[in-house]
Amino acid sequence: MQISSLSGLFNITGGLIWHARALRFRYRLWRPFRENIKDFLGSAPQINSKHHTNLVLIGPSAGWCLSDEFLINYKQIICIDPDPLAPILFNLVHGKALRRAKVKVSWRRADFFADPQGQLMGLEDPLILFCNVAGQFFLQNHSEEHVKYVLSQMKYVLSNKDWGSFHDLYSAPLRRDLPIRIYSSRPDGKSLLMDYGLTGAWLDHLTGEFLPQALERRIIAWQLKPERVHLVEAGWVYAQK
């Protein structure tokens, strides 16, 4: 699927506006979220079992919220992202550590959700990580039914792979420190908000069925902007072999 440079530069889910925001908030406002994601990435199947040499990053952008400590565990990283600025900025953020560790990085400028099986064809048993991208899928002018269907089917498409994701569940105009919560299975939205003592109107990012239902997951608060918080779900899924 061909993606124009202009659409990538001004995409609502990435591009210039996103990178400007990341540069502004990464080191201060986002620091707690980045530390929590670093801890989540440290529990990856590759770290525990040491059998993955290839890592596929779906929608990594510049890797603003990824840690060098996680990335250097792999011999090769394949990044799939439609943003034309992503390879340049990813190299600026992580290039020094990856070169030191002799990690090879390659890029595919594509929308993974348009052809997931095609994008993974020929890759040798990689670990796959969705980098806060599933929760942005609904912003790409798709119907709610289409978004829910595509995301809910991903667990079956990837059934023979080890994979993980951190992605937006809900967001709202709010500024508040919220603790990590761990659930042994998928909580419904109403119960989740009640557990946090949250009320009001929350935007549903339509990712409730992205991870398998019976799977341990973390809920991590992300203060994306001073006036807006996101509840991010993070979990690892093991291959059915």
C-alpha positions, 0 to 999 in steps of 0.5 A: 500500500503506497502512502503519500509523504504529505499524508504521513507528515500531517497524519492525525496519529503522527507526523509533525504535530506528534513529534513536536508534542513528544519533544516538548513533553518527553522528558518531564510530563511523560517521564512516569509513563516512560518509566512504566513502559520500560518496566513493562518492556522488561517483562517481554518474552524475549527477555525471559526466554532469550529465544527471539533475535528479531523484533518487529515494531508496529507504529514505533514512530521515533520510539519516544516511549521505548527504552534502549535497554529493551531494544538492544536485546535483539540482533535485528529490528524491523519497524513498520510505520507510515510516518516519513519522519520516523526513521530519521527521528528514531535514529536520533533517539536510539541510533547511538545505543543500537549501533553500539550493540550492533543491532540492525534496523530496517524500515517498511513505510506501510499501514500494518493493519491493511495487510498484517499477514503480508507484512510479517511474511518471511520474518523468522519467528519475531517478537512483535510489539504494537507501540501505542498504535492500536488505539489510534486506528479509529482516527483513520476515518474507519467505521466503529464496526470496522475498527472493532473487527480488525482489532479483535481479529489480530489475536487470531492472525498472530496466534502462532507469534509471541506479541505484545502491545501497549495502547490507549483504552480511554482518554479524557480531559483530566490531570491526575496522578493514577496508579498502575493497576494489574488485572488477570483478565479484561475488565469492562470499561465501567468497572475500570473507571470505577476502580480508579474513581473516575467519572464523566465522559471518556473517549473509548479508543475501541481497543477493548478486544485487542488483547485476549480476554483471559490475559494479565494486563497492566493499566498505565496512566499517561498524561499525554498533555497537561490537560489530557490523560490516557488510560493505556493497556499493556500486555504480552501474548504467547504463541499457541504452538 
